Amino acid sequence: MKIICPICGKPLVKQERSALCEQRHCFDYAKSGYLNLLRSSGGDHGDNAAMVQARTAFLNTGAYAFLRETVTSLLAEEPVGVFADLGCGEGYYTAACPGEEKYGFDLSKAAVTKASKTDRTTQYAIASIFHLPLPDSSVDAALTCFAPAAGEELERILKPGGRFVFVQPAARHLYELKDVLYEDPYENDETPPVLPESLHMEKERIITRMFHADNASLMNLFQMTPYAYKTGAEGKARLEEVPFLDITASFVVRVYRRAGSSSIS
Ligand SMILES: [Zn+2]
């Protein structure tokens, strides 16, 4: 196991149902197998159970399967020893990604619980992607889908020559849904994330598909996106009256490489 103590940075060693460092900082494994690396339990971090449930139901329709295929095939272009999914959610993408040793990190307890129950190929942990419990230069490939890019941490954890795949919504992503919700729908900003100079972009693809969503699927989609917070009751009421909708799914997928010679270990 590569995971290090988030307090002192020393390696964590599994002992029965806990993980301990040499300074005796102790973290518990949940029944489902994930590791909770947050010591404070103040408040509910990340996506709540209702959002996770809605997202799982929506992803199970297969509407975003083409994104998962694109991400996994890009990653599989080179051998992946250690893989880390930063902002892994319920592990929909993580589970399908290549890697001899896989890690998934997210702040949402509900999401990580779901991920660790369904995917036994990955060690999941509740941890911040801006304070990753991984050693320097330890990761061959990292992924972030729909979460901020943790630039400085990526620079630190990636091996020289290691890759980072970053996914963000493209301009027209879910436009038809926004057209129902808002008076003046807007396009998404496709500006790349600001990353340290040592990370160079090698590939950029925009992938687009239409999908058909029935009303149940629309309501799930609504609940799993930021629109649930931004939209007034009127927009939601309009959506509840829509029997089905053909919607654009469109993503920008970028592959970055950390400077330095590639080495697979
Ligand atoms: Zn420690």
Boltz pocket constraint, residues with backbone or C-beta under 6 A from the ligand:
constraints:
  - pocket:
      binder: B
      contacts: [[A, 5], [A, 6], [A, 7], [A, 8], [A, 9], [A, 10], [A, 21], [A, 22], [A, 23], [A, 24], [A, 25]]
      max_distance: 6.0
